[in-house]
Each structure stands twice: as C-alpha cells, then as structure tokens.
C-alpha cells in the first residue's frame, strides 16, 4: 500500500458447480461491498477498494474450493448449503484465503 509499485494479482481456483447455484453472484457482490467498505479509508482510497475486492474474491474462491471437497457435497443443492458454512470457517482462518492469490508479473 502506498509504495507506488505496479503489480497484478489473480485469484486462482475454479468451482464450475458454483455457476449452477442461484444467488452466488449476489453473495459475492455482498462480500465485495463489505470488503470494500471495510478497507477504504475515504471515498478516494482506490487501493483500499482494490484490497477489499481482492480479499472478497479470494475468500469466496477459497470457500468454494473447500466446500466442493467436502464428502457431503454431491451437487448444487448440497454445495449451496456447504458454501456459507465454509465462508464462516474462513473468517477464522485468513491464512487459508491467501492460498488463492498469486502475484503476476506485468
């Protein structure tokens, strides 16, 4: 933050089954809004907005990856129940979220 260096990041991980669950886009949007709101110092803080958005996307991806790997998830219905549970668990284990973020050379 504030260093002036340029970099790019990407969130890695894909759970195609999440696209079959109604409301995942809305849930991600709410998580992004919360992350941006919590990270911005003022309305001009674009770095804070970026960090909040990145954190939300990384958290949602990590939760999806963890949820799909559960033995009780067999399709979109069971994934839709497991996803909020995994989001809650990740709120207590931020180190697991960092595994979905990669720096990219520009």
Secondary structure by P-SEA (a helix, b strand, c coil): ccccccbbbbbbbbcccccccccaaaaaaaaaaaaaaaccccccaaaaaaaaaaaaaaaaaaaaaaaaaccccccaaaaaaaaaaaaaaaaacccccccccccccc
